[in-house]
Structure formats: C-alpha cells, structure tokens
Amino acid sequence: MSSSIITVENLSKRYVIGHQRSKGDGLRHAIEDAVRNPLQWLRSCLPSSISHLPSTREEFWALNDVSFEVKPGEVLGIIGRNGAGKSTLLKILSRITEPTSGRITIDGRVASLLEVGTGFHPELTGRENIFLNGAILGMSRVEIKRKFDEIVAFSEVEKFLDTPVKRYSSGMYVRLAFAVAAHLEPEILIVDEVLAVGDAQFQKKCMGKMDEVAKKQGRTVLFVSHNMGAVANICTSGLLMEQGKKAFHGPISQTVDAYLTSSAGVTGERVWPDNSYAASKRIRLRSVRVVQSGEMKSTVSLDRPVSLEVTFDTLVPDLEISVHFHLIHPSAGVILSTANFPSATLGRDVWAGRLWHQGTFVSRCTLPANFLNEGTYFINVAIMLSARETEVFVGEALQFSTQDTGGMRREYTGHWIGVVRPKFDWETEKIASY
C-alpha cells in the first residue's frame, strides 16, 4: 500500500434526485393532484420544515464501490462511455467533490485540468492566474517565477498575458490552464477530456508534454479521454468504468480491448427469428453481424480487419443470387457497395454453375485494417436475383462504431477529416541538394 501514490478503497458517490411537479402548473392541476393523491398534495402545501410525509426521491450512484491503486510514474487512462463515472471520480480525486463513502489516500501535490477555466479567477489576468495557481499548489513565488517563461511559451498566449482571462477564448483558456498544470511540478497531473477544445497542433503538443512529464520526470498522470488512440499511446495502464463501477483495471492494451468488447447491451448482431420480416417466398434473412477477432462487436478497432456477416436461407433451389452490403456514413451517405458475385467468391458446394442450392448460408465481407475513419456507420443488406432484381432489402440493418486504439495513428491523435482514411504506402526521396 505504501508504494502507491494514489490508493482508492471502496469509493462511492451518491446523488439524490428529487421529483416534483413544477410550481405554477395551475388550479386545474392542483385540484387533480388533491383528488388523485391527497397525501402528496397535502405535503406540497406544507412548509418543508414541518412536512414529514414520504417524498418522491431517486438515488443515483455515480460511483459504486470502486477500488484501485496508482504507482508513482504511472500514466493511468480512465475510459468508459458517457455516464460511466469517470468525471465524478476525477472530481473526488481532485478534492472538488466529497465521496459518500470510501477512502482515498494521495501522497503528493495534485494539479487538475477538469474543465475549461478550472482554478482560474475570471477577473484576474493570465499572469496573475499563473501565480495564483502556483500558490494553490503550494509553490513559492520564486519557484513560480523560475517556470514562468516556460509556461507562457508553451501556452502561446503571451500577447494576452495581461488581459483578464474572462476575455479569453475557450482554446486560450485551455492552453494556459494546461501549461500551468503541467509545468508547476505537481506530483500528480489529472487531465479530463478538456483537451478536445484545443486545436490539433496543440493537442499533439499536450500529448508530448504529458509523455515527458511521466517518462522523463517520473510524475503520475491520470488521463480521461474518448480518443482511444491518445489513450493507447500515452498511458501505461487503464481503468475501465461502467455504470459507476470498475469493470477492468490492467495494462492499457487489455483495457482498450475490454472497452471495445463491452457494448452496454448492444451485441453487434441483429436477428430475425421468424418469417414475419426480412423474407420473401425465396429468401429469408436470419441475422446480420459485425465480427472482429472472432467476436461480435458494436465498437471495433480500426487497426484490425472487421467482417460484416449475413446469414440467410434459400427457400427454393436453383436461384441465381448475389448478396450486397452498402456501408453508410450518417453525413456522407453510402460510401461503398460490395457484393459476393459467384465468379469471385463462391465454391462448388454453394452453387452449380450460377445457380445456388437450397439451404442456409453465411456470406462474409471483410474490410481491411486501417481503412475506415473513426465514427458511426450503418449497413444496408440486399439480396438480389440475377444481379438486377432486389429480392430482400433491409435498410440500416445494423449500426456499429469505430475507434482508433493507437496502432494506426501514433504520429497524430487529432481529428482526421473524411469518412475513410486508408493507410497508404508513401515514399520520399531527395532529388537535389542546396
């Protein structure tokens, strides 16, 4: 236990959500309430100080019995879907929010960057806020002055250093806040998704600084992000949060895989159990699946191949058919179409000449690694007769998401434009000297 810089034991945070009708709903609603629920109506008429009747309240556990340890010099990536409890955990570790139960032991100074402007006084200038933040961290004025020029150069806000920060843009806020947090030598640096506000070049600079802080200076970093590429490249270990609980804690590669495998109720498969839909007299769809590394997934990694599978029945013999997938991006429409034409993909056990036997089949299309961009995609499925007549068609039969886990884009963790981003081979040669 003593070798850990952060120890979290059975940490829980509960919020109480009250439910009540807003005031001013009118006389008609008041009469309805009095008739339908007289006790609740009576309670609403009494002052809260003397009302002892049951109230309508809902408990929400943002964190529930979370325990883990962080070693000195460790870079911990905290990942999970929205509402998993990541930000609540960081606020408690930063002493912004008190836990409901549990214990935290922190051995060192903590600098936090949780949201734009955290720790800044809006009426003070950038220069004054640098000294204020340093004082909060327990640094002397001499120590802050020693780091001052480095902070200003990194933040790129020298021109506005004597301007009140309330006039800063969100990007300027983040640049200065990160520069202060990273350069004033805390033992522990906590960074939330706030870096997404910055431009791509500054994001890259921040990632490099966090890497330097951890590897060269031996300080501890806790980093929350939905950018799996950044997490995989920067972090050494990972903590996966799901619905307020610790779902996995281990090496970062295993944590990212666990995040991609977890699907919060979505299995990466759509099934039609009977003939009531997705069927004709000759063809019936059974299922559509997204498969990666042998598992159905609703979120897939970009740096590995992903297969789209459709299972279907041919209800009569001697059909000349082809199976089609349309890959759709929400903003760009259909970005590609592909089909399993017999001459290229089918064996003799499937078809005789160009005619399919009767039976149940699985057709599989594999998209190569390093092809799609990050985002959400939909799949249309069509089975056609003689490559001209549509026999069965299901629009948006399945949805899946893609994530960059860092294996493809180590040199840049910002946003890549476009709906596809294939990794091509490049060559550069020197043709002249000057």
Phi, psi and omega per residue, in radians:
M1 nan -0.686 -3.070
S2 -1.193 -0.355 -3.129
S3 -1.415 -0.088 -3.121
S4 -1.644 2.448 3.092
I5 -1.493 -0.454 3.046
I6 -2.299 2.250 3.050
T7 -2.225 2.124 3.122
V8 -2.002 2.171 -3.073
E9 -2.194 2.038 3.012
N10 0.871 0.816 -3.062
L11 -1.387 2.273 3.092
S12 -2.405 2.569 3.072
K13 -2.395 2.122 -3.113
R14 -1.991 2.375 2.992
Y15 -2.011 2.509 3.105
V16 -1.876 2.143 -3.106
I17 -1.861 2.111 3.115
G18 -1.588 2.523 3.108
H19 -2.108 2.121 3.085
Q20 -2.682 2.732 3.090
R21 -1.286 2.380 -3.131
S22 -1.135 2.592 -3.140
K23 -1.192 2.680 3.098
G24 1.485 0.389 3.141
D25 -1.346 -0.168 3.024
G26 1.816 2.870 -3.084
L27 -1.126 -0.679 -3.098
R28 -1.069 -0.773 3.132
H29 -1.175 -0.613 3.128
A30 -1.117 -0.729 3.118
I31 -1.148 -0.737 3.103
E32 -1.040 -0.763 3.136
D33 -1.105 -0.711 -3.116
A34 -1.121 -0.626 -3.133
V35 -1.348 -0.782 -3.046
R36 -1.326 -0.681 -3.068
N37 -2.493 1.379 -3.030
P38 -1.085 -0.623 -3.135
L39 -1.140 -0.784 3.131
Q40 -1.152 -0.659 3.119
W41 -1.143 -0.711 3.122
L42 -1.101 -0.726 3.128
R43 -1.069 -0.706 -3.118
S44 -1.170 -0.369 -3.137
C45 -1.511 -0.289 -3.089
L46 -1.581 2.622 3.013
P47 -1.080 2.539 -3.083
S48 -1.068 -0.460 -3.085
S49 -1.239 -0.393 -3.110
I50 -2.020 0.018 -3.123
S51 -1.530 2.132 -3.137
H52 -2.057 0.200 -3.140
L53 -1.363 2.705 -3.095
P54 -1.015 2.428 3.108
S55 -1.865 2.794 3.105
T56 -1.596 1.847 -3.100
R57 -2.340 2.620 3.099
E58 -2.226 2.283 3.101
E59 -1.611 2.322 3.090
F60 -2.147 2.116 -3.129
W61 -1.684 1.750 3.110
A62 -1.204 -0.565 3.028
L63 -2.320 2.507 -3.072
N64 -2.486 1.746 3.012
D65 1.009 0.975 -3.115
V66 -1.683 2.266 3.113
S67 -2.383 2.379 3.046
F68 -2.961 2.942 3.097
E69 -2.263 2.641 3.089
V70 -2.215 2.244 -3.131
K71 -1.514 2.711 3.067
P72 -1.027 2.377 -3.138
G73 1.410 0.003 3.138
E74 -1.415 2.481 3.035
V75 -1.913 1.823 -3.043
L76 -1.720 2.081 3.027
G77 -1.587 2.159 3.132
I78 -1.861 1.996 -3.028
I79 -2.206 2.881 -3.132
G80 2.694 2.899 -3.126
R81 -1.298 2.931 3.108
N82 -0.987 2.357 -3.137
G83 1.484 0.128 -3.098
A84 -1.359 -0.303 3.128
G85 1.932 0.127 -3.064
K86 -1.100 -0.910 -3.080
S87 -1.162 -0.640 3.085
T88 -1.070 -0.741 3.112
L89 -1.049 -0.786 -3.124
L90 -1.172 -0.635 3.119
K91 -1.128 -0.643 3.100
I92 -1.221 -0.742 3.116
L93 -1.121 -0.510 3.128
S94 -1.531 0.040 3.121
R95 1.130 0.481 3.046
I96 -1.494 -0.619 -3.118
T97 -2.160 2.477 3.089
E98 -1.529 2.433 3.075
P99 -1.310 2.729 3.039
T100 -1.304 -0.695 3.090
S101 -2.700 2.898 -3.132
G102 1.806 3.115 -3.040
R103 -2.421 2.465 3.076
I104 -2.211 2.312 3.034
T105 -2.089 2.123 -3.124
I106 -2.162 2.189 -3.114
D107 -1.932 1.434 3.139
G108 2.583 2.922 3.102
R109 -1.351 2.458 -3.080
V110 -2.025 2.243 2.981
A111 -1.988 2.233 -3.042
S112 -2.094 2.475 3.015
L113 -2.288 1.551 -2.997
L114 -1.800 -0.547 3.099
E115 -2.718 2.832 -3.053
V116 -0.999 2.156 3.070
G117 1.548 0.063 3.124
T118 -0.989 2.195 3.082
G119 1.449 -0.053 3.120
F120 -1.684 2.499 3.000
H121 -1.656 2.085 -3.003
P122 -1.074 -0.483 -3.098
E123 -1.430 -0.291 -3.130
L124 -1.509 2.727 3.123
T125 -1.344 2.970 3.073
G126 -1.026 -0.743 3.134
R127 -1.047 -0.819 -3.110
E128 -1.155 -0.622 3.139
N129 -1.218 -0.533 3.066
I130 -1.072 -0.815 3.137
F131 -1.200 -0.633 3.112
L132 -1.098 -0.816 -3.134
N133 -1.118 -0.699 3.099
G134 -1.078 -0.714 3.112
A135 -1.115 -0.695 3.111
I136 -1.069 -0.628 3.119
L137 -1.337 -0.089 3.111
G138 1.557 0.310 -3.129
M139 -1.591 2.600 3.089
S140 -1.371 2.865 3.137
R141 -1.108 -0.600 3.114
V142 -1.117 -0.739 3.128
E143 -1.122 -0.722 -3.125
I144 -1.155 -0.748 3.139
K145 -1.091 -0.589 3.126
R146 -1.118 -0.552 -3.107
K147 -1.700 -0.118 -2.949
F148 -1.018 -0.904 -3.081
D149 -1.085 -0.644 3.129
E150 -1.140 -0.701 3.120
I151 -1.117 -0.810 -3.111
V152 -1.120 -0.752 -3.136
A153 -1.108 -0.704 -3.127
F154 -1.188 -0.690 -3.038
S155 -1.337 -0.384 3.129
E156 1.067 0.593 3.116
V157 -2.103 0.476 -3.065
E158 -0.970 -0.671 -3.117
K159 -1.085 -0.483 -3.034
F160 -1.965 0.357 -3.030
L161 -1.102 -0.542 -3.114
D162 -1.815 0.383 3.060
T163 -1.766 2.410 3.063
P164 -0.982 2.382 -3.031
V165 -1.199 -0.245 3.082
K166 -1.127 -0.309 3.120
R167 -1.657 0.006 3.128
Y168 -1.306 2.613 2.941
S169 -1.284 2.903 3.134
S170 -1.068 -0.638 3.126
G171 -1.151 -0.716 3.099
M172 -1.139 -0.713 3.085
Y173 -0.954 -0.901 -3.072
V174 -1.130 -0.728 -3.122
R175 -1.046 -0.809 -3.131
L176 -1.231 -0.723 -3.116
A177 -1.091 -0.743 3.134
F178 -1.183 -0.721 -3.135
A179 -1.048 -0.740 3.125
V180 -1.138 -0.849 -3.087
A181 -1.090 -0.647 -3.041
A182 -1.460 -0.445 -3.002
H183 -1.764 -0.255 -3.087
L184 -1.537 0.393 2.923
E185 0.981 0.866 2.971
P186 -1.326 2.686 3.059
E187 -1.260 -0.490 -3.084
I188 -2.267 2.206 3.102
L189 -1.969 2.160 -3.125
I190 -2.007 2.119 -3.079
V191 -2.242 2.168 3.093
D192 -1.663 -2.980 -3.054
E193 -1.112 0.004 -3.036
V194 -0.996 -0.438 -3.127
L195 -1.101 -0.309 3.108
A196 -1.093 -0.312 -3.141
V197 -1.244 -0.553 -3.069
G198 -1.239 2.885 3.090
D199 -1.336 2.946 -3.014
A200 -1.056 -0.711 -3.114
Q201 -1.145 -0.688 3.135
F202 -1.243 -0.632 3.055
Q203 -0.976 -0.801 -3.135
K204 -1.070 -0.702 3.137
K205 -1.145 -0.703 3.123
C206 -1.132 -0.727 3.122
M207 -1.073 -0.738 3.118
G208 -1.116 -0.674 3.133
K209 -1.170 -0.749 3.112
M210 -1.088 -0.691 3.095
D211 -1.074 -0.755 3.129
E212 -1.155 -0.751 -3.137
V213 -1.014 -0.715 -3.091
A214 -1.388 -0.906 -2.982
K215 -1.393 -0.705 -3.073
K216 -1.587 -0.596 -3.086
Q217 -1.769 -0.139 3.043
G218 1.231 0.375 3.129
R219 -1.585 2.855 -3.052
T220 -1.683 2.389 -3.129
V221 -2.219 2.314 2.964
L222 -1.963 2.147 -2.977
F223 -2.260 2.115 3.077
V224 -1.863 2.244 3.109
S225 -2.808 2.658 2.974
H226 -1.621 -0.049 3.125
N227 -1.495 1.704 -3.061
M228 -1.151 -0.476 3.089
G229 -1.128 -0.794 3.119
A230 -1.133 -0.760 -3.134
V231 -1.069 -0.825 -3.087
A232 -1.155 -0.576 -3.099
N233 -1.395 -0.605 -3.036
I234 -1.580 -0.722 -2.920
C235 -1.513 2.634 3.059
T236 -1.744 -0.467 3.121
S237 -2.435 2.930 -3.076
G238 -2.465 2.652 3.049
L239 -2.212 2.049 3.127
L240 -1.700 2.169 3.123
M241 -1.874 2.399 3.074
E242 -2.430 2.055 3.076
Q243 0.897 0.787 3.058
G244 1.434 0.022 -3.105
K245 -2.089 2.735 3.046
K246 -1.341 2.042 -3.141
A247 -1.657 -0.546 -3.140
F248 -2.810 2.528 3.078
H249 -2.525 2.054 -3.094
G250 -3.139 -2.809 3.101
P251 -0.961 2.589 -3.002
I252 -1.101 -0.663 -3.127
S253 -1.093 -0.709 3.125
Q254 -1.226 -0.606 3.130
T255 -1.165 -0.748 3.109
V256 -1.109 -0.734 3.098
D257 -1.070 -0.705 3.122
A258 -1.137 -0.645 3.105
Y259 -1.145 -0.742 -3.140
L260 -1.194 -0.593 -3.131
T261 -1.281 -0.672 3.132
S262 -1.179 2.419 -3.025
S263 -2.339 0.154 3.060
A264 0.853 0.834 3.084
G265 1.642 -0.147 3.106
V266 -1.795 2.213 -3.023
T267 -1.785 -0.071 -3.069
G268 1.353 0.394 -3.119
E269 -2.502 2.487 2.975
R270 -2.182 2.293 -3.026
V271 -2.138 2.436 2.991
W272 -1.934 1.870 -2.978
P273 -1.379 -0.232 -3.096
D274 -2.544 -2.951 -3.073
N275 -1.561 0.163 -3.022
S276 -1.311 -0.253 -3.096
Y277 -2.651 2.785 3.084
A278 0.966 0.755 -3.126
A279 -2.584 2.715 2.974
S280 -2.306 -2.987 3.107
K281 -1.251 -0.289 -3.064
R282 -1.998 -0.434 -3.079
I283 -2.330 2.456 3.019
R284 -2.362 2.201 3.036
L285 -1.354 2.448 3.059
R286 -1.830 -0.793 -3.096
S287 -2.848 2.790 2.972
V288 -2.262 2.384 -3.070
R289 -2.402 2.665 2.938
V290 -1.937 2.154 -3.016
V291 -2.231 2.330 3.032
Q292 -2.434 2.291 -3.123
S293 0.940 0.655 3.071
G294 1.400 0.076 -3.115
E295 -2.169 2.521 3.024
M296 -1.238 2.340 -3.107
K297 -2.502 2.491 3.020
S298 -1.637 -0.299 3.047
T299 -2.234 2.183 -3.035
V300 -2.104 2.726 3.098
S301 -1.491 2.453 -3.097
L302 -1.289 -0.433 -3.017
D303 -1.569 0.259 3.038
R304 -2.333 2.619 3.101
P305 -1.053 2.628 3.081
V306 -2.295 2.377 -3.093
S307 -1.884 2.413 2.990
L308 -1.835 2.153 -3.057
E309 -2.120 2.439 3.015
V310 -2.244 2.294 3.083
T311 -1.906 2.332 -3.049
F312 -2.653 2.823 3.074
D313 -1.906 2.421 2.876
T314 -1.721 2.028 -2.984
L315 -1.519 -0.260 3.082
V316 -2.320 2.718 -3.112
P317 -1.428 2.967 2.980
D318 1.050 0.862 3.073
L319 -1.778 2.444 3.020
E320 -1.794 1.727 -2.995
I321 -2.226 2.869 2.997
S322 -2.488 2.520 -3.120
V323 -1.798 2.306 -3.055
H324 -2.155 2.433 2.935
F325 -2.017 2.381 2.946
H326 -1.979 2.189 3.090
L327 -1.711 2.187 -2.978
I328 -2.108 2.329 2.978
H329 -1.817 2.386 -3.037
P330 -0.952 -0.620 -3.087
S331 -1.703 -0.347 -3.042
A332 -1.889 -0.139 -3.096
G333 1.374 -2.680 -3.122
V334 -1.227 2.117 -3.131
I335 -1.770 -0.297 3.009
L336 -2.858 2.705 3.018
S337 -2.240 2.501 3.124
T338 -2.554 2.666 -3.084
A339 -2.544 2.694 3.140
N340 -1.701 1.160 -3.138
F341 -1.069 2.400 -2.984
P342 -0.960 -0.679 -3.047
S343 -1.078 -0.385 -3.057
A344 -1.811 -0.523 -2.859
T345 -2.244 -0.168 -2.996
L346 -1.877 2.490 3.115
G347 -1.615 3.013 -3.078
R348 -1.183 -0.389 3.114
D349 -1.292 -0.232 3.139
V350 -1.655 -0.709 -3.052
W351 -2.427 2.669 3.071
A352 -1.962 1.936 -2.989
G353 1.214 -1.989 3.061
R354 -2.032 0.258 -3.083
L355 -1.913 2.264 -3.123
W356 -1.388 2.530 2.985
H357 -1.287 2.949 3.075
Q358 -1.472 2.393 -3.134
G359 2.786 -2.894 3.101
T360 -1.947 2.333 -3.033
F361 -2.333 2.728 2.983
V362 -2.128 2.125 3.027
S363 -1.859 2.366 -3.005
R364 -2.278 2.273 3.054
C365 -2.058 2.229 -3.095
T366 -1.919 2.103 3.051
L367 -1.488 2.382 -3.079
P368 -1.229 2.791 3.026
A369 -1.129 2.721 3.064
N370 1.014 0.786 -3.116
F371 -2.092 -0.922 -3.100
L372 -1.432 2.796 3.003
N373 -1.587 2.981 3.038
E374 -1.205 2.470 3.117
G375 2.671 -2.878 3.138
T376 -1.992 2.417 -3.111
Y377 -2.315 2.693 3.079
F378 -2.099 2.748 -3.141
I379 -2.136 2.187 2.871
N380 -1.628 2.485 3.090
V381 -2.128 2.310 3.087
A382 -2.403 2.467 2.975
I383 -2.091 2.152 -3.025
M384 -2.039 2.652 3.057
L385 -1.744 2.249 3.104
S386 0.993 0.447 3.112
A387 1.053 0.273 -3.109
R388 -2.267 -0.650 -3.027
E389 -1.841 2.142 3.134
T390 -1.371 2.059 -3.137
E391 -1.566 -0.801 3.116
V392 -2.404 2.358 3.106
F393 -2.463 2.318 3.051
V394 -2.252 1.951 3.102
G395 -1.384 2.420 -3.117
E396 0.848 0.906 -3.108
A397 -1.122 -0.485 -3.100
L398 -2.712 2.633 3.094
Q399 -2.127 2.487 3.020
F400 -2.567 2.813 -3.130
S401 -2.064 2.711 3.134
T402 -2.096 2.532 3.135
Q403 -2.325 2.446 2.999
D404 -1.549 1.997 -3.103
T405 -1.621 0.140 3.035
G406 1.784 -0.222 -3.107
G407 -1.282 -0.299 -3.039
M408 -1.841 -0.703 -2.948
R409 -2.102 1.008 -3.127
R410 -1.197 -0.437 -3.054
E411 -1.440 -0.195 -3.099
Y412 -2.725 2.161 -3.095
T413 -1.933 0.170 3.096
G414 -1.386 -2.967 -3.097
H415 -1.444 2.283 3.079
W416 -1.720 2.262 -3.129
I417 -1.352 2.788 3.098
G418 1.707 2.836 3.138
V419 -1.649 -0.306 2.974
V420 -2.236 2.707 3.116
R421 -2.593 1.133 -3.088
P422 -1.053 2.568 3.138
K423 -1.627 1.711 -3.105
F424 -1.531 2.813 3.016
D425 -1.442 2.308 3.110
W426 -2.090 2.597 3.041
E427 -2.327 2.414 3.067
T428 -2.303 2.270 3.123
E429 -2.301 2.603 3.100
K430 -1.463 2.206 -3.086
I431 -1.965 -0.121 3.111
A432 -2.797 2.705 3.059
S433 -2.078 2.600 -3.128
Y434 -2.236 nan nan
